[in-house]
């Protein structure tokens, strides 16, 4: 779960520029925590009763009215759009451009924002949502694990200026079984995804654990009379959580991707857990 958002630009020569780290406001952090602990399915076809479907359609009509009036579709839309706008402004400033007009938005794989939620954010910001355009993605979602994979320069064609050659190249990419771990002060999250191109793939397993963020360990070490065994138990819990995720997936993990502000601190927990 991402309480902080970074602007990192990958240049055509394969190098990276760390532009800025933006801390989410309390409203943003509260929203992500609510989504992480709430139901995974938030669309009408997956609700259990006609009453809930009716309520969803009523809320959807209100969303459309708000968008027509130039407001955020719902409160969540405004909260997400505010942070994305800050990221956009930082990127524009570094690139020296006036307006980034289009983008793709991913979200933590356990949360998985709906297509309607993502479209609402882009509509409010006046940006094109590339996710819904033809030949951009196999699905209408960009998984966070896929985005991290692409951000490291993997799962993409080298001949991106030639659509036909790019498509042929991506068709030949080998299938990877990817373990994506995100570790920060607030949470530990893990995803296993099978993919070849970063544009496709399917999430096999995913979790977010709000009790295993690095902040919990820091708190244990800063109390007036810390007990060494508490830290040992906490560290064992992280190792166990990662091990359980890997063992739940039968094929061998072939790729590991680490993200998050505390990614370097996760290395001791994944030694000998995945290649």
C-alpha positions in Angstrom: 0.0 0.0 0.0 1.5 3.3 -1.1 1.1 6.2 1.4 4.0 7.9 -0.4 4.3 8.4 -4.1 7.5 8.9 -6.0 8.1 10.5 -9.4 10.8 8.5 -11.1 11.5 9.0 -14.8 13.1 6.3 -17.0 15.0 7.8 -19.9 15.4 6.1 -23.3 19.0 5.2 -22.5 17.8 3.0 -19.6 18.9 5.4 -16.8 16.6 6.7 -14.1 16.0 10.1 -12.5 14.5 10.3 -9.0 12.5 13.5 -9.1 10.6 13.7 -5.8 8.8 11.8 -3.1 5.4 13.1 -2.2 3.8 12.1 1.0 0.1 11.4 0.9 -2.2 13.6 3.0 -4.1 12.0 5.9 -7.3 11.7 3.7 -5.3 9.8 1.1 -3.7 7.4 3.7 -7.1 6.9 5.2 -8.7 6.1 1.8 -6.0 3.5 1.0 -6.3 1.8 4.4 -10.1 1.6 3.9 -9.7 0.1 0.5 -7.1 -2.4 1.7 -9.3 -3.7 4.4 -12.6 -3.5 2.5 -14.1 -5.9 0.0 -12.0 -6.7 -3.1 -15.0 -6.6 -5.4 -16.8 -3.3 -5.7 -18.8 -3.6 -9.0 -22.5 -4.5 -9.3 -22.1 -7.9 -11.0 -20.2 -9.2 -7.9 -22.6 -7.9 -5.3 -24.8 -10.5 -3.6 -28.2 -8.9 -3.8 -30.5 -6.8 -6.0 -30.8 -4.2 -3.3 -27.0 -3.6 -3.3 -27.0 -3.5 -7.1 -29.8 -0.9 -7.0 -27.8 1.2 -4.5 -24.7 0.9 -6.8 -26.7 2.2 -9.8 -28.1 5.1 -7.6 -24.5 6.1 -6.6 -23.4 5.7 -10.2 -26.1 8.2 -11.4 -24.9 10.6 -8.7 -21.3 10.2 -10.0 -22.4 11.1 -13.5 -24.2 14.2 -12.3 -21.1 15.3 -10.3 -18.9 14.8 -13.4 -21.3 16.8 -15.5 -21.1 19.7 -13.0 -17.3 19.5 -13.0 -17.0 18.0 -9.6 -15.1 14.9 -8.6 -17.4 11.9 -9.2 -17.2 10.9 -5.6 -15.0 12.0 -2.6 -12.5 9.2 -3.4 -12.1 10.6 -6.9 -11.0 14.0 -5.5 -8.6 12.5 -3.0 -6.9 10.3 -5.7 -6.9 13.1 -8.2 -5.2 15.5 -5.8 -2.2 13.3 -5.3 -1.9 12.4 -9.0 -2.1 16.1 -9.9 0.9 16.7 -7.6 2.9 13.9 -9.3 1.9 15.2 -12.7 3.1 18.7 -11.8 6.4 17.4 -10.6 7.0 15.4 -13.7 6.0 18.3 -16.0 8.4 20.6 -14.2 11.4 18.3 -14.6 10.6 17.5 -18.2 10.0 21.1 -19.1 6.6 20.5 -20.6 3.4 22.4 -20.1 0.9 19.5 -19.9 1.1 15.8 -19.6 -2.2 14.9 -21.4 -2.4 11.1 -21.0 -1.4 8.4 -18.6 -2.0 4.9 -17.3 -2.9 4.4 -13.6 -2.2 1.3 -11.6 -3.1 0.5 -8.0 -2.0 -2.1 -5.4 -3.1 -5.5 -6.6 -5.1 -6.3 -3.5 -7.0 -3.0 -3.8 -7.5 -3.0 -7.6 -9.3 0.3 -8.3 -12.3 -0.3 -10.7 -12.2 0.9 -14.3 -15.0 3.4 -13.3 -12.9 4.8 -10.4 -9.9 5.2 -12.6 -11.8 6.8 -15.4 -13.4 9.2 -12.9 -10.0 10.4 -11.8 -8.8 11.0 -15.3 -12.0 12.8 -16.3 -11.7 15.1 -13.4 -8.1 15.9 -14.3 -8.9 16.4 -17.9 -6.5 13.7 -19.0 -6.8 10.8 -21.5 -7.0 7.4 -19.8 -4.7 5.2 -22.0 -5.9 2.1 -20.2 -9.2 2.1 -22.2 -7.7 2.8 -25.6 -7.3 0.0 -28.1 -4.1 -2.1 -28.2 -2.7 -0.5 -25.0 -3.5 -3.2 -22.5 -4.9 -6.8 -22.8 -7.2 -6.0 -19.8 -8.7 -2.8 -18.6 -6.3 -2.7 -15.7 -2.6 -2.2 -15.2 -1.6 -4.3 -12.2 0.9 -2.7 -9.8 3.2 -5.7 -10.2 3.1 -5.2 -14.0 3.8 -1.5 -13.6 6.8 -2.2 -11.4 8.1 -4.7 -13.9 7.8 -2.3 -16.7 9.4 0.5 -14.6 12.5 -1.6 -14.3 12.7 -1.9 -18.1 11.3 -5.4 -18.4 8.4 -6.9 -20.3 8.5 -4.3 -23.0 9.7 -4.2 -26.6 12.8 -2.3 -27.6 11.3 -1.2 -31.0 8.5 0.9 -29.5 8.5 3.3 -32.5 7.3 0.5 -34.8 4.0 -0.9 -33.6 4.2 -4.0 -35.7 7.7 -4.9 -34.8 7.0 -4.1 -31.1 4.0 -6.5 -31.2 6.1 -9.3 -32.7 8.8 -8.7 -30.2 6.5 -8.8 -27.2 4.9 -12.0 -28.5 8.2 -13.7 -28.2 8.9 -12.6 -24.6 9.3 -15.5 -22.2 6.7 -16.0 -19.5 7.8 -15.0 -16.0 6.4 -15.9 -12.6 6.9 -12.7 -10.8 7.1 -12.1 -7.0 6.4 -8.4 -6.3 7.0 -7.2 -2.7 6.3 -3.7 -1.6 7.6 -2.8 1.9 7.1 0.6 3.6 6.5 2.1 7.0 2.7 1.3 6.9 2.5 -2.1 5.3 3.9 -5.2 3.6 2.2 -6.3 0.4 3.0 -9.2 -1.9 1.8 -10.3 -5.3 2.5 -13.2 -7.5 1.7 -12.6 -11.2 2.4 -14.6 -14.3 3.2 -12.5 -17.4 5.4 -12.1 -20.4 4.7 -8.6 -21.6 4.0 -5.9 -18.9 0.7 -5.3 -20.7 -0.7 -8.6 -19.9 -0.6 -11.1 -17.1 -2.9 -12.4 -14.4 -2.5 -12.1 -10.6 -2.3 -15.4 -9.0 -2.1 -14.3 -5.3 -2.0 -11.0 -3.5 -2.1 -9.6 0.0 -1.7 -6.4 2.0 -0.8 -6.7 5.7 -1.1 -3.5 7.6 0.5 -5.0 10.7 3.8 -5.8 9.1 5.0 -2.3 8.0 8.5 -1.2 9.0 6.9 1.4 11.3 5.7 -1.4 13.6 9.3 -2.6 14.0 10.5 0.9 14.6 7.9 1.4 17.3 9.0 -1.8 19.1 12.6 -0.6 19.1 11.8 2.9 20.5 9.6 2.0 23.5 11.1 2.7 26.9 11.9 -0.9 27.7 12.1 -2.8 24.4 12.1 -6.6 24.5 14.4 -8.2 22.0 12.0 -11.2 21.6 9.3 -8.8 20.3 11.5 -7.8 17.4 12.4 -11.4 16.7 8.8 -12.4 16.6 7.9 -9.5 14.3 10.7 -10.3 11.9 9.7 -14.0 11.9 6.2 -12.9 11.0 7.4 -11.0 7.9 9.5 -14.0 6.8 6.5 -16.4 7.4 4.1 -14.1 5.4 6.4 -14.0 2.4 7.1 -17.8 2.6 3.4 -18.6 2.8 2.8 -16.5 -0.4 5.6 -18.2 -2.3 4.6 -21.7 -1.2 1.0 -21.1 -2.2 2.1 -20.9 -5.8 3.3 -24.2 -7.4 5.4 -23.0 -10.3 8.8 -21.7 -9.5 9.2 -18.0 -9.0 11.5 -16.7 -11.7 11.6 -13.0 -11.0 11.7 -10.8 -7.9 10.8 -7.1 -7.9 11.1 -5.0 -4.8 9.4 -1.6 -4.4 8.5 0.7 -1.5 10.3 3.3 0.7 11.7 0.4 2.9 12.5 -2.0 0.0 16.1 -2.4 1.1 15.1 -3.4 4.6 13.1 -6.3 3.1 16.1 -8.1 1.7 16.9 -10.1 4.8 13.4 -11.6 4.8 13.5 -12.9 1.2 17.0 -14.6 1.3 16.5 -18.1 0.0 12.8 -17.5 -0.5 12.8 -16.6 -4.1 15.5 -16.5 -6.8 
